[in-house]
Amino acid sequence: MDVMEKALTGKPCLERDYDIKIFSTKLREVVKEYDIKCDPGTPVPSDDSLADDVFKAALDFYSAVGTYCTDTERIIKFDENEIKERLKTAPTKISFGEGVDAGTMVPRRPEDKTPPWRFVGAGGLPVSSEEIFLKLVESYASIPIANSITTPTLTKVNGMRIRPNSPLEMLGAIRTVALGREAIRRVGRAGLPILNGIATAQSAIALIAGLHPNYGLRKTDGYMISSLAELKTNFDFLNRACGLLSLGLPVASIFGPIFGGYCGGPEGTAVVTVAYHLMGALVY
């Protein structure tokens, strides 16, 4: 409700003005103010002060620019106190899966000896047949060290090409879940979590269709919501968040700031990457 109120009453702004006059302008300011510089010879720096500066810059940046809602052409903004309060209450770990396939994902810090969460799969890769879909997912689930999998995207249902925002998309989403769960069952890992949500679902309606209590994804699976470049959302993404949160399902964000676009070079891209984490925690 808070996010929707901000989306409906926030500062009105043309999308182009947000990109150029607000996003890009403020990003250049914080990169310069916090003296963030990239050393090409050290692509993975270990400078703690640099990490602190990038975080502070991102906090300053996101509290100033917020998230742009393309459907209302308004800016969803949070002040620094709201952002910090949300970070204090954000989850510190989350459990997925069932039975012997259950596991807990935890944040890993530099030099952490905790094994990483191994998330394998197609990541929404489109496939041309259900047979290929099953074989791929069975292969992913057969990897002994896999903690979770992601499934491909179906392009056809019973030979009919899926059209966005049609019943074919809903049926495709339902079929995606059924095939995914069948594949992990075949290799004896029925409790293995599926974390991409439903790759075939390109709309909130199709996503909700795949959450049926009898045949859909489970509360022990994970659900991802995308964003638009850069730092933008729309009603469809917010509808996904509304539906998933109402059902008490775990939500993650998908984002990929575009290097060389409005983010500029590596310095700006690093700051925006952190800002996206803040957006995910606050908006979704």
Backbone bond lengths (Angstrom), bond angles and torsions (degrees), N, CA, C in turn:
res aa  C-N    CA-C-N  psi(-1)  N-CA   C-N-CA  omega(-1)  CA-C   N-CA-C  phi
1 M - - - 1.464 - - 1.527 110.75 -
2 D 1.326 115.53 -39.72 1.471 119.84 179.51 1.528 110.38 -63.87
3 V 1.328 115.56 -43.75 1.469 119.81 -179.93 1.527 110.29 -64.70
4 M 1.320 116.66 -42.34 1.468 119.26 -179.37 1.524 111.59 -66.73
5 E 1.324 116.99 -37.24 1.463 119.28 177.04 1.533 110.35 -61.80
6 K 1.321 115.64 -42.50 1.463 119.55 178.59 1.533 110.85 -66.27
7 A 1.343 116.28 -37.01 1.460 120.49 -179.61 1.531 111.57 -67.50
8 L 1.310 116.47 -28.29 1.468 120.95 -177.25 1.521 113.26 -93.32
9 T 1.333 116.66 -24.51 1.470 119.35 -174.76 1.523 113.26 -119.77
10 G 1.338 117.08 -0.87 1.462 120.13 -178.81 1.515 112.50 -66.26
11 K 1.313 114.89 177.45 1.462 120.60 -177.57 1.527 110.69 -61.45
12 P 1.363 117.89 123.40 1.463 119.85 176.66 1.527 110.56 -70.53
13 C 1.331 115.51 143.50 1.461 118.82 -175.17 1.523 109.09 -163.75
14 L 1.323 117.18 136.03 1.452 120.38 173.07 1.532 109.13 -68.36
15 E 1.319 116.60 144.57 1.470 119.83 -176.71 1.526 111.55 -58.70
16 R 1.316 116.90 -41.78 1.462 120.38 179.78 1.525 111.26 -62.37
17 D 1.329 116.82 -38.65 1.462 120.42 178.00 1.523 110.91 -66.74
18 Y 1.341 116.43 -37.36 1.461 119.81 177.43 1.528 109.90 -61.96
19 D 1.326 116.43 -45.90 1.467 121.04 -178.24 1.527 112.08 -61.09
20 I 1.330 115.87 -48.67 1.464 121.02 -170.65 1.528 113.20 -90.74
21 K 1.343 116.18 -51.10 1.456 119.73 -171.64 1.529 113.78 -83.54
22 I 1.330 116.74 -26.25 1.468 119.39 -176.22 1.528 110.39 -106.89
23 F 1.319 117.41 -62.67 1.470 121.66 -175.21 1.529 112.02 -60.69
24 S 1.332 116.03 -60.86 1.472 119.82 -174.44 1.517 112.47 -65.10
25 T 1.335 116.00 -39.89 1.465 120.30 -178.38 1.523 111.37 -63.78
26 K 1.331 116.71 -49.06 1.462 120.77 -179.39 1.516 111.36 -66.13
27 L 1.331 117.48 -35.85 1.458 120.38 -179.37 1.530 110.65 -63.65
28 R 1.304 116.94 -43.70 1.472 119.79 177.72 1.521 110.66 -62.30
29 E 1.324 116.62 -37.10 1.470 121.18 -179.65 1.526 111.49 -63.13
30 V 1.344 117.20 -47.82 1.471 119.04 -175.38 1.529 111.31 -72.29
31 V 1.323 117.40 -34.60 1.471 119.81 177.32 1.527 109.71 -61.56
32 K 1.326 115.92 -40.57 1.465 120.26 179.19 1.522 111.16 -73.42
33 E 1.327 116.85 -43.79 1.466 121.08 -177.13 1.520 111.73 -61.66
34 Y 1.340 117.49 -41.67 1.461 120.98 -177.60 1.533 112.11 -93.03
35 D 1.327 116.22 6.58 1.465 123.07 174.77 1.529 111.49 51.88
36 I 1.328 115.13 48.70 1.462 120.49 -179.91 1.524 108.78 -84.96
37 K 1.336 115.13 121.93 1.454 120.25 -177.81 1.523 110.31 -133.45
38 C 1.328 114.43 144.47 1.465 120.44 179.45 1.519 109.87 -102.04
39 D 1.325 115.50 131.94 1.454 121.13 174.09 1.529 107.38 -100.14
40 P 1.338 118.44 107.80 1.466 120.60 -177.67 1.523 113.36 -57.48
41 G 1.317 116.63 -24.30 1.454 119.83 179.68 1.516 113.52 -78.06
42 T 1.354 116.61 -12.58 1.472 120.90 179.12 1.525 108.51 -128.57
43 P 1.326 117.56 78.38 1.468 120.64 -176.02 1.528 113.98 -64.85
44 V 1.336 117.15 -24.14 1.467 120.82 176.48 1.526 107.66 -121.52
45 P 1.323 117.91 84.10 1.466 120.64 -175.82 1.525 112.02 -72.04
46 S 1.337 115.31 155.31 1.468 120.74 178.24 1.527 110.99 -120.01
47 D 1.322 115.97 23.24 1.458 122.32 -178.17 1.533 109.54 -82.04
48 D 1.334 116.77 109.92 1.465 120.48 -178.58 1.523 112.00 -62.01
49 S 1.312 117.30 -36.49 1.464 119.89 -178.96 1.525 110.57 -66.66
50 L 1.328 117.15 -33.81 1.463 120.78 176.50 1.524 109.86 -65.88
51 A 1.326 116.63 -42.05 1.462 120.75 178.03 1.534 110.45 -60.97
52 D 1.323 116.26 -42.94 1.466 120.35 178.17 1.524 110.99 -62.53
53 D 1.325 116.14 -42.71 1.463 120.25 -178.99 1.521 111.72 -64.67
54 V 1.328 116.59 -40.94 1.469 120.47 178.98 1.528 110.08 -63.24
55 F 1.341 116.31 -41.74 1.466 118.99 179.14 1.528 111.28 -65.48
56 K 1.328 116.93 -46.52 1.466 120.10 179.69 1.524 111.26 -61.44
57 A 1.331 115.86 -39.89 1.461 120.16 178.26 1.523 110.72 -63.64
58 A 1.332 116.53 -41.16 1.462 120.87 -179.76 1.522 111.16 -66.47
59 L 1.326 116.75 -38.92 1.461 121.11 177.87 1.526 110.63 -63.54
60 D 1.301 115.99 -46.07 1.468 122.06 177.52 1.530 110.05 -62.31
61 F 1.322 115.84 -45.60 1.459 122.50 -177.44 1.526 111.72 -63.73
62 Y 1.335 117.08 -50.53 1.469 119.28 -175.33 1.528 112.16 -69.03
63 S 1.324 117.09 -35.28 1.476 118.69 177.75 1.522 111.12 -66.26
64 A 1.341 116.72 -22.06 1.466 120.75 179.70 1.525 112.79 -89.17
65 V 1.344 117.76 -37.79 1.472 119.58 -172.65 1.525 113.60 -103.13
66 G 1.344 118.33 -26.35 1.454 120.47 178.58 1.517 113.33 62.71
67 T 1.335 115.07 -158.05 1.467 123.02 179.03 1.520 108.89 -117.97
68 Y 1.310 116.54 132.30 1.461 121.05 -177.91 1.535 109.79 -89.63
69 C 1.335 117.02 128.21 1.464 122.46 177.07 1.529 107.86 -97.60
70 T 1.315 116.92 112.87 1.462 120.59 -174.99 1.526 113.11 -69.88
71 D 1.337 117.80 -24.81 1.463 120.04 -178.80 1.524 112.82 -77.12
72 T 1.327 117.33 -29.16 1.476 119.80 179.72 1.517 112.39 -106.98
73 E 1.346 115.95 -10.73 1.471 121.96 -176.16 1.529 110.44 55.03
74 R 1.322 114.23 43.49 1.465 121.55 177.20 1.522 109.48 -133.09
75 I 1.329 114.67 162.49 1.466 120.59 -176.12 1.527 110.25 -103.56
76 I 1.331 115.11 126.00 1.469 121.99 175.19 1.529 106.42 -88.19
77 K 1.327 116.82 110.20 1.467 119.95 -174.76 1.522 112.05 -118.58
78 F 1.322 114.30 148.41 1.462 122.64 175.99 1.521 107.37 -130.78
79 D 1.321 116.73 136.47 1.457 117.71 178.41 1.528 109.56 -80.21
80 E 1.316 116.08 172.84 1.462 120.69 -174.49 1.524 112.15 -60.69
81 N 1.330 117.32 -37.28 1.463 120.17 179.34 1.520 111.59 -65.51
82 E 1.333 116.86 -40.31 1.463 120.38 178.20 1.530 110.61 -63.17
83 I 1.315 116.35 -40.90 1.461 120.82 -179.44 1.528 110.51 -64.66
84 K 1.328 116.47 -47.77 1.464 120.31 -178.68 1.527 111.39 -64.11
85 E 1.326 117.32 -38.51 1.466 120.94 179.45 1.524 110.15 -64.02
86 R 1.348 116.34 -40.57 1.463 119.45 179.21 1.532 110.68 -65.66
87 L 1.314 117.18 -39.31 1.464 120.19 179.84 1.530 111.13 -64.06
88 K 1.337 115.90 -34.22 1.467 119.47 178.61 1.525 111.33 -64.48
89 T 1.331 117.25 -34.04 1.470 121.15 -175.13 1.528 112.73 -99.56
90 A 1.340 117.41 1.57 1.466 120.05 -179.90 1.531 110.05 -66.65
91 P 1.333 117.74 150.67 1.472 120.73 -179.86 1.528 111.88 -59.74
92 T 1.323 116.25 143.29 1.468 121.09 177.32 1.525 111.37 -100.49
93 K 1.327 116.74 -12.19 1.461 121.54 175.81 1.526 107.45 -164.97
94 I 1.339 115.75 163.38 1.460 118.96 178.75 1.523 108.85 -151.33
95 S 1.326 115.29 141.02 1.463 120.61 -178.51 1.525 110.47 -103.85
96 F 1.335 115.41 142.54 1.455 122.03 178.97 1.522 109.36 -132.97
97 G 1.315 115.46 160.79 1.455 120.83 173.72 1.517 113.60 84.35
98 E 1.327 114.06 175.41 1.462 120.79 -177.37 1.526 110.55 -134.50
99 G 1.327 115.71 150.03 1.459 121.22 174.90 1.515 112.79 59.87
100 V 1.333 116.38 -136.24 1.465 121.20 -177.22 1.531 111.79 -69.69
101 D 1.331 117.01 -14.84 1.465 121.13 -179.74 1.527 112.41 -94.77
102 A 1.321 117.96 3.98 1.463 121.11 179.73 1.520 110.66 -75.24
103 G 1.318 116.24 152.14 1.458 120.81 178.08 1.512 110.30 -161.00
104 T 1.323 115.95 168.44 1.463 121.32 -178.58 1.518 109.98 -121.35
105 M 1.320 115.91 126.56 1.458 121.85 176.52 1.525 108.44 -91.45
106 V 1.323 116.07 129.08 1.463 120.90 -179.75 1.527 109.08 -126.91
107 P 1.332 117.51 153.69 1.473 119.18 175.52 1.526 110.05 -65.58
108 R 1.323 116.47 141.14 1.463 120.94 177.07 1.520 108.60 -112.77
109 R 1.315 115.60 133.90 1.459 121.44 -178.45 1.531 109.85 -104.44
110 P 1.318 117.67 166.69 1.466 119.55 178.10 1.526 111.94 -52.27
111 E 1.334 115.84 135.29 1.463 123.86 179.95 1.529 113.39 66.63
112 D 1.333 116.47 13.62 1.468 121.22 177.89 1.524 109.76 -68.46
113 K 1.317 116.77 132.95 1.450 120.75 -179.57 1.532 112.39 -91.58
114 T 1.337 117.21 -0.75 1.455 120.28 175.84 1.526 109.43 -65.18
115 P 1.326 118.89 129.94 1.471 119.97 179.79 1.531 110.49 -60.43
116 P 1.327 117.59 142.39 1.459 119.70 178.85 1.528 111.35 -68.84
117 W 1.319 115.38 156.14 1.460 120.96 173.87 1.529 107.14 -75.20
118 R 1.320 117.05 121.69 1.463 121.09 -174.56 1.533 110.06 -95.78
119 F 1.312 113.61 104.98 1.470 123.37 -173.81 1.523 107.00 -111.13
120 V 1.328 117.86 108.14 1.469 120.58 -170.89 1.522 111.36 -120.27
121 G 1.321 115.19 154.37 1.455 118.64 174.99 1.500 114.44 142.84
122 A 1.320 114.54 -170.18 1.458 122.46 -170.33 1.516 113.64 -80.37
123 G 1.302 117.61 -19.89 1.461 120.54 179.38 1.517 113.81 59.39
124 G 1.337 117.17 41.65 1.452 120.05 177.92 1.516 114.69 87.29
125 L 1.321 118.18 8.30 1.457 122.16 178.93 1.532 110.24 -55.92
126 P 1.343 118.80 127.19 1.468 119.57 179.54 1.519 111.93 -71.34
127 V 1.308 116.19 136.49 1.463 121.37 177.31 1.529 108.77 -122.84
128 S 1.323 115.34 154.19 1.464 120.34 -171.85 1.521 114.29 -92.20
129 S 1.336 117.25 -11.30 1.469 118.15 -179.37 1.525 110.47 -150.64
130 E 1.319 114.62 159.30 1.460 120.51 178.34 1.529 110.64 -69.24
131 E 1.326 117.54 -30.64 1.459 121.58 178.37 1.529 110.79 -62.69
132 I 1.335 116.38 -45.23 1.467 120.17 178.02 1.520 109.91 -64.48
133 F 1.326 116.20 -40.74 1.479 121.52 178.53 1.523 109.54 -55.26
134 L 1.332 116.90 -52.05 1.461 121.06 -177.97 1.527 112.28 -60.86
135 K 1.317 116.74 -44.16 1.463 120.03 -178.08 1.527 111.24 -64.42
136 L 1.338 116.31 -40.54 1.464 119.66 179.07 1.528 111.12 -62.80
137 V 1.332 116.12 -50.74 1.466 119.60 -176.36 1.527 111.05 -65.63
138 E 1.333 117.35 -37.56 1.459 119.64 175.62 1.532 110.52 -60.18
139 S 1.331 116.22 -39.59 1.469 119.97 179.24 1.520 111.37 -64.52
140 Y 1.339 116.75 -44.28 1.468 120.13 179.28 1.523 110.50 -61.41
141 A 1.331 115.84 -47.31 1.465 120.38 -175.96 1.523 111.93 -68.49
142 S 1.339 116.76 -19.57 1.469 120.65 -179.64 1.520 112.71 -79.30
143 I 1.331 117.67 -12.48 1.461 120.53 178.93 1.530 108.09 -70.63
144 P 1.318 118.66 115.56 1.472 120.98 -171.68 1.522 114.17 -57.44
145 I 1.343 117.79 -36.50 1.468 119.00 -175.33 1.530 113.26 -87.47
146 A 1.329 118.14 1.25 1.467 120.64 -179.58 1.526 110.16 -66.71
147 N 1.325 116.59 127.01 1.464 121.56 175.93 1.522 112.00 -90.16
148 S 1.328 116.37 -25.21 1.456 121.36 -179.45 1.518 108.11 -161.77
149 I 1.325 115.97 165.43 1.463 119.79 179.24 1.524 110.28 -132.22
150 T 1.313 114.56 163.11 1.449 122.47 170.07 1.522 106.92 -121.68
151 T 1.313 117.60 151.19 1.456 120.60 -174.60 1.527 111.98 -108.73
152 P 1.335 116.70 158.92 1.465 120.05 176.40 1.528 111.79 -72.84
153 T 1.321 114.89 -179.19 1.461 122.50 177.60 1.517 109.22 -109.43
154 L 1.324 116.80 128.04 1.459 120.45 174.49 1.524 109.47 -75.65
155 T 1.311 116.67 141.20 1.469 120.71 175.77 1.523 111.68 -106.65
156 K 1.349 115.98 -12.80 1.464 119.77 -179.72 1.520 110.93 -139.81
157 V 1.322 116.32 151.95 1.459 122.76 171.86 1.523 106.61 -125.91
158 N 1.338 116.54 119.06 1.477 120.94 -176.88 1.521 111.76 50.65
159 G 1.331 116.59 38.60 1.449 121.10 177.46 1.513 115.06 84.83
160 M 1.334 118.31 -6.91 1.466 121.41 -179.77 1.527 109.35 -95.93
161 R 1.333 116.14 127.92 1.458 120.26 -179.73 1.527 109.67 -64.69
162 I 1.343 115.76 132.44 1.466 121.13 -177.95 1.521 110.70 -71.08
163 R 1.306 116.57 129.64 1.460 122.23 176.29 1.527 108.91 -106.72
164 P 1.338 117.62 133.06 1.474 120.06 -179.71 1.522 111.85 -58.94
165 N 1.320 115.84 145.47 1.471 123.11 175.88 1.525 112.92 60.39
166 S 1.324 115.94 30.14 1.462 120.48 177.12 1.522 108.33 -124.29
167 P 1.350 117.35 168.02 1.462 119.26 174.59 1.528 112.87 -57.01
168 L 1.335 117.20 -26.27 1.462 119.83 178.00 1.522 111.10 -64.36
169 E 1.324 116.86 -34.91 1.468 119.47 177.34 1.523 110.34 -67.93
170 M 1.342 117.06 -41.10 1.461 119.97 177.71 1.523 110.53 -62.61
171 L 1.340 116.37 -46.44 1.456 119.97 179.09 1.524 111.09 -63.42
172 G 1.343 116.20 -37.41 1.456 120.45 178.48 1.518 111.74 -63.77
173 A 1.337 116.64 -39.50 1.460 120.71 177.99 1.530 110.98 -65.06
174 I 1.317 115.44 -43.87 1.467 119.84 178.44 1.528 110.20 -61.97
175 R 1.339 116.60 -44.39 1.457 121.23 -179.37 1.532 111.00 -65.21
176 T 1.318 116.97 -37.09 1.463 121.35 178.47 1.528 110.97 -57.88
177 V 1.324 115.68 -46.36 1.462 120.07 -179.76 1.530 110.61 -66.06
178 A 1.327 116.46 -45.11 1.461 120.19 -179.17 1.531 110.91 -59.95
179 L 1.332 116.78 -43.56 1.462 120.46 -179.83 1.529 111.23 -68.49
180 G 1.321 116.64 -40.19 1.461 120.35 179.71 1.512 111.88 -61.74
181 R 1.317 115.74 -45.50 1.467 119.23 -179.37 1.527 111.47 -69.85
182 E 1.332 117.05 -34.35 1.457 120.29 176.81 1.525 110.94 -64.96
183 A 1.332 116.36 -39.90 1.464 120.63 -178.60 1.521 111.57 -63.99
184 I 1.339 117.53 -45.26 1.465 118.73 -179.32 1.533 111.18 -70.53
185 R 1.332 116.61 -28.68 1.465 119.48 176.22 1.522 110.71 -67.18
186 R 1.328 116.11 -39.22 1.471 120.54 -177.73 1.519 112.54 -61.51
187 V 1.318 117.29 -31.72 1.473 119.53 -178.66 1.527 111.44 -97.33
188 G 1.325 117.11 12.71 1.459 121.06 174.61 1.509 115.01 77.43
189 R 1.360 117.47 24.44 1.458 119.96 179.70 1.535 109.61 -129.31
190 A 1.303 116.04 54.83 1.465 121.81 -174.87 1.524 112.64 -60.82
191 G 1.336 116.96 -25.18 1.460 119.95 -178.49 1.512 114.30 -88.52
192 L 1.336 117.68 -1.17 1.465 121.09 -178.10 1.526 109.87 -63.21
193 P 1.342 118.29 130.18 1.461 119.60 -177.75 1.530 112.96 -75.74
194 I 1.333 114.69 143.78 1.465 122.88 173.37 1.524 105.92 -105.18
195 L 1.330 117.28 120.16 1.464 119.08 -169.34 1.525 116.79 -108.33
196 N 1.302 119.04 -2.51 1.458 116.24 -178.59 1.520 112.80 -87.97
197 G 1.331 116.87 2.14 1.456 118.35 -170.22 1.510 106.87 77.44
198 I 1.318 116.53 -124.24 1.466 120.81 -179.30 1.520 107.51 -131.71
199 A 1.326 116.16 103.26 1.458 120.15 -172.69 1.527 112.48 -61.75
200 T 1.331 117.90 -31.66 1.465 121.12 -178.16 1.524 111.72 -71.22
201 A 1.330 117.30 -22.73 1.465 121.45 -176.80 1.524 110.68 -77.62
202 Q 1.313 116.47 104.23 1.460 120.80 177.80 1.525 111.96 -94.98
203 S 1.323 117.12 3.33 1.462 121.28 178.05 1.522 109.22 -138.42
204 A 1.325 115.51 158.84 1.460 120.24 -179.92 1.526 111.07 -62.43
205 I 1.337 117.07 -36.34 1.464 120.53 -179.07 1.525 110.52 -62.31
206 A 1.320 116.73 -44.87 1.461 120.04 -179.90 1.525 110.91 -66.65
207 L 1.340 116.98 -36.81 1.462 120.18 177.67 1.529 110.43 -60.94
208 I 1.314 116.75 -48.50 1.467 120.92 -179.65 1.527 110.49 -60.85
209 A 1.347 117.00 -34.28 1.467 120.53 179.74 1.523 111.45 -62.03
210 G 1.330 116.63 -27.87 1.459 120.21 -178.52 1.513 114.41 -88.69
211 L 1.343 117.07 10.85 1.466 120.62 -178.01 1.527 112.53 -107.74
212 H 1.322 117.31 18.26 1.464 121.00 -178.62 1.527 110.11 -58.01
213 P 1.343 117.74 135.06 1.475 119.95 -175.49 1.528 114.36 -61.93
214 N 1.335 117.83 -22.17 1.463 119.98 -177.29 1.525 113.51 -89.36
215 Y 1.342 117.13 -38.27 1.456 119.04 -173.95 1.529 113.81 -127.87
216 G 1.324 117.38 -1.68 1.457 120.21 -173.49 1.516 114.13 -88.51
217 L 1.324 114.84 -172.90 1.455 119.77 173.85 1.523 109.88 -65.25
218 R 1.331 115.96 160.91 1.454 121.11 -171.28 1.531 111.92 -108.04
219 K 1.312 115.84 170.43 1.466 120.27 177.20 1.519 111.37 -67.68
220 T 1.316 116.68 -16.74 1.464 120.59 179.27 1.526 111.95 -92.30
221 D 1.330 117.07 2.26 1.461 121.47 173.64 1.527 108.42 -92.88
222 G 1.331 116.98 174.70 1.468 120.48 -178.75 1.517 111.18 -120.28
223 Y 1.323 115.84 152.15 1.464 120.90 -173.12 1.526 110.23 -129.34
224 M 1.317 116.04 129.56 1.458 120.62 -176.14 1.524 111.60 -111.98
225 I 1.323 115.31 140.05 1.462 121.82 178.79 1.522 108.17 -121.17
226 S 1.309 115.89 130.90 1.466 120.55 -177.34 1.522 111.71 -83.07
227 S 1.303 114.10 174.64 1.463 121.83 172.24 1.515 107.40 -135.21
228 L 1.322 116.36 168.35 1.458 122.00 178.35 1.522 108.65 -104.53
229 A 1.321 116.23 144.47 1.469 119.85 179.22 1.519 110.34 -74.97
230 E 1.336 117.85 136.44 1.461 124.80 -18.05 1.525 110.28 -107.48
231 L 1.347 115.11 137.50 1.467 123.57 179.13 1.524 112.47 56.04
232 K 1.327 116.71 44.99 1.459 120.99 -179.13 1.523 110.89 -123.65
233 T 1.312 114.95 155.13 1.450 121.32 175.17 1.524 108.27 -140.02
234 N 1.334 115.96 178.05 1.462 120.63 175.76 1.521 109.10 -149.10
235 F 1.320 116.72 178.33 1.458 119.75 -177.01 1.525 112.47 -64.13
236 D 1.329 118.03 -32.94 1.458 119.00 -179.37 1.527 110.69 -64.29
237 F 1.323 117.16 -44.53 1.462 119.92 177.72 1.531 111.09 -65.23
238 L 1.329 116.38 -39.99 1.462 119.84 179.10 1.524 110.84 -68.52
239 N 1.342 117.50 -32.54 1.465 120.40 174.75 1.520 110.59 -63.02
240 R 1.333 116.30 -38.67 1.465 119.52 177.19 1.525 110.43 -61.56
241 A 1.328 115.29 -46.73 1.465 119.52 179.99 1.520 110.60 -60.63
242 C 1.325 115.83 -43.46 1.471 120.44 -179.66 1.524 110.86 -60.07
243 G 1.328 116.64 -48.18 1.456 120.30 -178.59 1.518 112.64 -65.41
244 L 1.329 117.23 -45.29 1.460 121.02 -177.32 1.518 111.78 -67.39
245 L 1.338 116.76 -44.95 1.462 119.78 -179.35 1.526 111.20 -66.57
246 S 1.336 116.88 -34.47 1.468 120.21 178.93 1.526 111.25 -64.16
247 L 1.340 116.11 -28.14 1.460 120.80 179.30 1.525 112.19 -93.62
248 G 1.335 116.78 2.28 1.452 120.96 178.66 1.514 113.65 70.71
249 L 1.328 117.23 32.39 1.461 121.26 -177.17 1.531 110.80 -97.67
250 P 1.330 117.67 146.83 1.467 120.66 -178.46 1.530 111.82 -72.55
251 V 1.321 116.11 132.64 1.456 122.67 -175.78 1.525 110.12 -116.29
252 A 1.313 116.39 137.13 1.463 122.43 172.22 1.522 108.50 -125.71
253 S 1.302 116.42 161.38 1.465 121.39 -179.39 1.520 111.07 -105.32
254 I 1.320 115.86 145.19 1.464 121.53 172.20 1.520 107.25 -112.35
255 F 1.300 116.59 126.74 1.464 119.27 176.77 1.516 109.66 -152.25
256 G 1.309 115.82 152.97 1.462 120.82 178.73 1.509 109.83 -151.79
257 P 1.335 117.58 85.18 1.463 119.98 179.55 1.525 110.76 -56.07
258 I 1.315 116.14 138.62 1.469 121.15 -172.21 1.523 110.90 -90.00
259 F 1.310 115.68 109.34 1.462 122.15 177.71 1.530 108.94 -62.43
260 G 1.329 115.89 127.69 1.456 119.50 179.28 1.510 113.98 92.18
261 G 1.339 117.25 -8.27 1.456 120.76 176.90 1.516 109.89 -92.23
262 Y 1.327 116.54 -133.39 1.466 119.88 178.78 1.522 111.81 -64.95
263 C 1.343 117.17 -19.91 1.470 120.69 178.87 1.523 112.09 -75.27
264 G 1.319 117.38 -17.61 1.460 119.51 -177.35 1.519 111.15 76.16
265 G 1.332 116.20 -138.03 1.452 121.68 -176.65 1.520 113.35 -86.96
266 P 1.337 117.33 -161.65 1.471 121.10 -176.15 1.526 113.37 -62.81
267 E 1.337 117.42 -33.05 1.469 119.77 -179.33 1.526 111.08 -64.26
268 G 1.324 115.91 -50.48 1.459 119.97 179.68 1.514 112.00 -66.02
269 T 1.331 116.55 -37.76 1.464 120.19 -179.86 1.527 110.87 -64.44
270 A 1.331 117.09 -36.95 1.470 120.95 178.01 1.529 110.60 -64.07
271 V 1.328 116.26 -44.56 1.472 120.58 -179.69 1.529 110.30 -63.90
272 V 1.325 116.90 -44.22 1.465 120.67 -178.67 1.528 110.91 -66.50
273 T 1.341 117.30 -34.74 1.467 120.33 176.94 1.526 110.72 -58.46
274 V 1.321 117.02 -44.06 1.471 120.71 178.05 1.529 109.78 -66.76
275 A 1.332 116.83 -40.20 1.465 120.71 179.55 1.526 111.17 -60.85
276 Y 1.320 116.71 -35.85 1.468 120.19 177.56 1.524 111.17 -63.37
277 H 1.340 116.76 -36.79 1.466 118.89 175.98 1.538 110.32 -61.88
278 L 1.308 116.31 -40.27 1.460 119.67 178.32 1.523 110.37 -65.66
279 M 1.321 116.38 -42.22 1.469 120.41 177.96 1.523 110.72 -59.67
280 G 1.338 116.92 -44.62 1.441 120.01 -179.16 1.521 112.55 -59.05
281 A 1.330 115.42 -44.60 1.470 120.14 -178.85 1.523 112.15 -67.13
282 L 1.315 117.05 -33.36 1.465 121.40 -174.71 1.529 113.68 -91.54
283 V 1.326 117.64 -42.54 1.465 120.78 -172.80 1.530 111.87 -88.12
284 Y 1.336 116.25 -38.57 1.476 119.00 -177.25 1.524 113.52 -102.58
